[in-house]
Amino acid sequence: MPADPLKIALYSQSTFDKPNPNQQEMEAMLAAASDIGSSEYGTIILGQWHVHRDGSIYYNDTPLADVKHTLQVIPEALKRDGNVKKVLLTFGPFGSDFEGIKHNLQQFKTTIANLHANTAIDGLDWDLEQDYDLYGDLLVDLTRWASGLGMTVTSAPYTYDAFWTKVLKKTNTGGSAGFSWWNLQLYGGASYPDWVKDLDEIVANPEAFIVPGYSITQGVPQVETPSYVESHLRRLHSSYASLDGGFIWRYEDMKPEGYSPTQYASAIAAGLDGATGGDLGSL
């Protein structure tokens, strides 16, 4: 199966978080948005978003109030070339982020619903990486709520599959999952074959539901180049014919390593277009 354009995804961590940007900073962000948007990504995930104990929402270290204008401009700029269809916000990875949401739940929902209604932001990504058992019911509630408003909802797991599969089961309504798909952090040590097996009979097509992810430099022993991403996906696809997506963490590492967003997007598409055999033992 060739790639689903929507599930060729890219995380961008810090390019668009400048507080109250001046003209020069906004021009730089618009140039980055054009750089990304002209590539063949269907989904861009902006992070990292945090929620403090008092309910205040931050884009990295910048208060939401100081990036509201940016959120009016950048998602639309990312979509301008017609390739990007979805722009999501990723919350986490700290347990404290979800504690802040939990203690200010209605405030959080109201704020996010307003952003969804008044900007070109399409949904949310949950990147909980600690204190799992404290926030399972919260993730179920948030996912049902957001998907009920028509948002795309994903998550970015890498460990504790028993927790995530329990959350997934609870979000399912009438056989349809509240999550659109999961972005599996292979660079965090996750095994795509193991997670696909875990989701058997929970979602209709586990191979397509799990989108494997590659980190260019963070948490990997060597740079994961476009050629590495393509060859690895070809090997996976040779055994999992319904696999139809892949994501990259993160945009900010591309240029320093001498690569472009287009090269990585093309690598994902090429890796899923034609498969060759290979040993899946390390996947």
Stockholm file with secondary structure:
# STOCKHOLM 1.0

chainA/1-283         MPADPLKIALYSQSTFDKPNPNQQEMEAMLAAASDIGSSEYGTIILGQWHVHRDGSIYYNDTPLADVKHTLQVIPEALKRDGNVKKVLLTFGPFGSDFEGIKHNLQQFKTTIANLHANTAIDGLDWDLEQDYDLYGDLLVDLTRWASGLGMTVTSAPYTYDAFWTKVLKKTNTGGSAGFSWWNLQLYGGASYPDWVKDLDEIVANPEAFIVPGYSITQGVPQVETPSYVESHLRRLHSSYASLDGGFIWRYEDMKPEGYSPTQYASAIAAGLDGATGGDLGSL
#=GR chainA/1-283 SS CCCCGGGEEEEECSTTCCSSCCHHHHHHHHHHHHHHHTSSCSEEEEEEEEECTTSCEEETTEEGGGTHHHHHHHHHHHTTTSCCCEEEEEECSSHHHHHHHHHTHHHHHHHHHHHHHHSSCCEEEECCCSCGGGSHHHHHHHHHHHHHTTCEEEECCCSCHHHHHHHHHHHCBTTBCSSSEEEEEGGGTCCHHHHHHHTBTTBSCHHHHEEEEEESSTTSSSCCCHHHHHHHHHHHHHHCTTCCCEEEECGGGTGGGTCCHHHHHHHHHHHHHSCCCCCCTTC
#=GC SS_cons         CCCCGGGEEEEECSTTCCSSCCHHHHHHHHHHHHHHHTSSCSEEEEEEEEECTTSCEEETTEEGGGTHHHHHHHHHHHTTTSCCCEEEEEECSSHHHHHHHHHTHHHHHHHHHHHHHHSSCCEEEECCCSCGGGSHHHHHHHHHHHHHTTCEEEECCCSCHHHHHHHHHHHCBTTBCSSSEEEEEGGGTCCHHHHHHHTBTTBSCHHHHEEEEEESSTTSSSCCCHHHHHHHHHHHHHHCTTCCCEEEECGGGTGGGTCCHHHHHHHHHHHHHSCCCCCCTTC
//
